[in-house]
Amino acid sequence: MQEEASVVALGHVFPQATHPFPREAVLARWREELRDPAIAVYVATDPDGAITGFAARRDDELLHFGTALDTWGTGLAGRLHDELLGTWPPGTARLWLRVFEGNHRARRFWHRHGWRPTGATSQSPFPPHPVLLDYELVLAT
């Protein structure tokens, strides 16, 4: 599910002819993160049990967030986002995440939900090492 949506959303950032989806590296990362007790992982499913969305977080950082390609435009991502916000402990003042600079769809989503760029950047560990932007969400305390 993550690969299908990523290829559509990021095919212009990671051209598939030269930089195909790094399936094994992403799978290895998920295995590590699922074993890490500091990382909370969430999965949404449809009534038949098919995965429709996922998220992972550590402390005040949102590590991963995505929905199945066939759910895009249904409002599922917004609902999952709102539910996910309720998983942080009361009193959490600020959350942050990284988003690909070239992922305009995701950046619009984060803006609609109150997240703002901090001005900090980094580079993806995956070739061709595109720019990642840090976004933050200031929560009411």
MARKELO-658935 format. One record per atom (N, C-alpha, C): residue in three letters; x, y, z. Coordinates in steps of 0.02 Angstrom, whole numbers, plus 50000, padded with zeros to 5 digits. Layout:
<atoms>
ALAXYZ/...
</atoms>
This chain:
<atoms>
MET500414994150000/MET500005000050000/MET500435006350000/GLN500945006550042/GLN501375012350046/GLN501745013349979/GLU501985008049950/GLU502345008549887/GLU501905011449832/GLU501305008849824/GLU500855011149771/GLU500725018649777/ALA500555020949837/ALA500405028049847/ALA501035032349839/SER501595029849864/SER502215033649859/SER502435034649787/VAL502365029549746/VAL502565030149676/VAL502145035449641/VAL501495035549656/VAL501065040649625/VAL501225047649652/ALA501295048249717/ALA501415054849748/ALA502115057549735/LEU502595053049730/LEU503295055249728/LEU503665053149665/GLY503315050849614/GLY503645048649553/GLY504065054049520/HIS503875060349529/HIS504265065849501/HIS504875067449545/VAL504855065549608/VAL505415066649654/VAL505905060849650/PHE505635054749645/PHE506025048649637/PHE505835045449571/PRO506115047649516/PRO505935044749451/PRO506045037149453/GLN505515033449438/GLN505535026149446/GLN506035022749400/ALA506195025649344/ALA506685022549298/ALA507385022649328/THR507545027649367/THR508215028249396/THR508235027249471/HIS507675028549505/HIS507655027949578/HIS507005024649600/PRO506935018149585/PRO506305014749603/PRO506195014549678/PHE505575013449696/PHE505395013049767/PHE505855008049802/PRO506185010149856/PRO506665005849891/PRO506325000849938/ARG505974996249908/ARG505544991549946/ARG505914988150004/GLU506504985349991/GLU506864981750044/GLU507094986350099/ALA507334992350082/ALA507564997050133/ALA506974999550175/VAL506415000950143/VAL505825003250180/VAL505554997650225/LEU505544991550199/LEU505334985850240/LEU505784984850300/ALA506444985450290/ALA506924984750345/ALA506814990250397/ARG506684996250374/ARG506555001850420/ARG505925000450461/TRP505384998150428/TRP504774996650464/TRP504894991050515/ARG505284986050498/ARG505424980650546/ARG505764983350608/GLU506254987750598/GLU506614990850654/GLU506134994950696/GLU505734998950663/GLU505275003350699/GLU504744999550737/LEU504504994150708/LEU503994990050743/LEU504284986750806/ARG504934985550807/ARG505254982550866/ARG505434987850919/ASP505444994150899/ASP505654999450944/ASP505085001550990/PRO505145000351055/PRO504595002051101/PRO504465009551105/ALA504915013751083/ALA504815020951085/ALA504385023451027/ILE504265019150978/ILE503875021050919/ILE503185017950923/ALA502675022050918/ALA501985019750916/ALA501765019450844/VAL501485013850824/VAL501265012750755/VAL500515011650755/TYR500175014750708/TYR499445014350702/TYR499275012050631/VAL498765007850626/VAL498535005450562/VAL497775006050560/ALA497525008650504/ALA496795009050493/ALA496615003850441/THR496035000650451/THR495804995550404/THR495084996850384/ASP494894994050327/ASP494194994450307/ASP493824988550338/PRO493164988050328/PRO492784982650359/PRO493024975650339/ASP493354974950282/ASP493614968450261/ASP494314967050287/GLY494594971750324/GLY495254970750353/GLY495824973250310/ALA495684976150252/ALA496214978850210/ALA496484985350241/ILE497134986150239/ILE497444992150267/ILE497274998150224/THR497025003350257/THR496845009550221/THR497275015450241/GLY497635014850297/GLY498065020350319/GLY498545017950372/PHE499055022050384/PHE499555020350434/PHE499875026650460/ALA500155026150519/ALA500525031650549/ALA501015028650599/ALA501565032150609/ALA502045030350662/ALA502295036850692/ARG502395036650758/ARG502645042550792/ARG503115040650848/ARG503555045250863/ARG504025044450919/ARG504075051150954/ASP503965051151019/ASP503975057351057/ASP503535062551023/ASP503815068251004/ASP503415073550972/ASP503475073550896/GLU503765068250868/GLU503865067950795/GLU503385063050762/LEU503065065250709/LEU502665060950666/LEU503145058150613/LEU503295051750617/LEU503785048650573/LEU503485046750505/HIS502885044050505/HIS502565041650444/HIS501815042850448/PHE501525044350391/PHE500805045250387/PHE500615044150315/GLY500135039850302/GLY499915038750233/GLY499265035050230/THR498945035550172/THR498335031950160/THR498375028350093/ALA497975023250085/ALA497955019450023/ALA497745024049965/LEU498035022849908/LEU497905026849849/LEU497155027349834/ASP496805021849840/ASP496095021949823/ASP495655025649874/THR495955028049929/THR495585032049978/THR495705039449969/TRP496165041349925/TRP496315048449916/TRP495685052149895/GLY495585057849925/GLY495005061949909/GLY494365060149947/THR494405055149990/THR493805052950027/THR493735056250095/GLY494245059850117/GLY494245062750184/GLY494545058250237/LEU494745052150218/LEU495035047450266/LEU495655050350298/ALA496105053250260/ALA496725055850288/ALA496585061150341/GLY496115065550329/GLY495935070550379/GLY495665067550443/ARG495245062450435/ARG494965059150495/ARG495515055550534/LEU495965052150498/LEU496515048650531/LEU496975053650565/HIS497105059250532/HIS497525064450562/HIS497225066750628/ASP496585068250628/ASP496265070650689/ASP496275065450745/GLU496175059150726/GLU496205053750776/GLU496915053050803/LEU497395053550759/LEU498095052850779/LEU498295058250829/LEU498065064350819/LEU498235069750865/LEU498035068050937/GLY497505064250944/GLY497275062251011/GLY497705057051045/THR498215054551010/THR498645049351040/THR499235052251078/TRP499365058751068/TRP499915061851106/TRP499685063551176/PRO500125063351224/PRO499925064851293/PRO499675072051300/PRO499195073051345/PRO498975079951359/PRO499585084151379/GLY499565090351359/GLY500125094751376/GLY500665095051323/THR500625090651273/THR501115090951218/THR501005097651182/ALA501525101551178/ALA501455108351152/ALA501575108951077/ARG502005104551051/ARG502205105250981/ARG502365098450952/LEU502145097450890/LEU502305091350852/LEU502695093450791/TRP503075088850764/TRP503435090450703/TRP503485084250658/LEU503615085650594/LEU503685080350544/LEU504135082950488/ARG504325078450444/ARG504695080350384/ARG504275078350324/VAL504285082550272/VAL503925081250210/VAL504365083150152/PHE504335079150099/PHE504735080750040/PHE504535087450011/GLU505035091549996/GLU504905098149967/GLU504485097449904/GLY504595092349864/GLY504235091349802/GLY503565087849809/ASN503365086149870/ASN502725082749880/ASN502185087949894/HIS501975091349841/HIS501515096949847/HIS500835094749874/ARG500605088849857/ARG499965086449883/ARG499995085849958/ALA500525082649983/ALA500595081850056/ALA500675088550090/ARG501055093050061/ARG501155099550091/ARG500495103350096/ARG500075102850046/ARG499405106050050/ARG498995102850107/PHE499035096250113/PHE498685092750167/PHE498905095450235/TRP499565095750246/TRP499815097950311/TRP499615105150325/HIS499645109450274/HIS499425116450283/HIS498695116750303/ARG498275112850269/ARG497555112850285/ARG497425110850357/HIS497875106850385/HIS497775104350453/HIS498195108150504/GLY498435114050486/GLY498745118450534/GLY499495117950542/TRP499815113350505/TRP500535112550509/TRP500875118050468/ARG501445120450492/ARG501805125750457/ARG502545124050451/PRO502865126050396/PRO503585124750389/PRO503975128850441/THR504515125750466/THR504935129150516/THR505515132750483/GLY505665131150421/GLY506255133850388/GLY506845129050390/ALA506805123950433/ALA507345118950437/ALA507265113850380/THR507825111650353/THR507815106650300/THR508335101250314/SER508255095750279/SER508735090250280/SER508675086750213/GLN509045081450204/GLN509005077650142/GLN508805070450157/SER508425067650112/SER508215060750118/SER508825056150114/PRO508815050750152/PRO509355045850146/PRO509315041850081/PHE508745042250046/PHE508655038449985/PHE508845042549924/PRO509255039649879/PRO509435043249817/PRO508805044949778/PRO508795050649747/PRO509325055649736/PRO509375060849792/HIS509185059049852/HIS509255063149912/HIS508895069949908/PRO508235069749893/PRO507865076049889/PRO507805079449957/VAL507635085849954/VAL507575089950014/VAL506935088150052/LEU507015087750117/LEU506455086850164/LEU506375093350202/LEU505755095450211/LEU505595101550249/LEU505315099550316/ASP505525102850368/ASP505235101750434/ASP504595106050440/TYR504065102950464/TYR503435106350478/TYR503285105350552/GLU502925110050581/GLU502725109450651/GLU501985111050659/LEU501705108250710/LEU501025109850730/LEU501055111950803/VAL500865118050816/VAL500835120550885/VAL500145118850912/LEU500135115150966/LEU499495112950995/LEU499295117751050/ALA498645118551058/ALA498385122651112/ALA498525119151178/THR498775122751225/THR498925119551290/THR498485122351345/
</atoms>
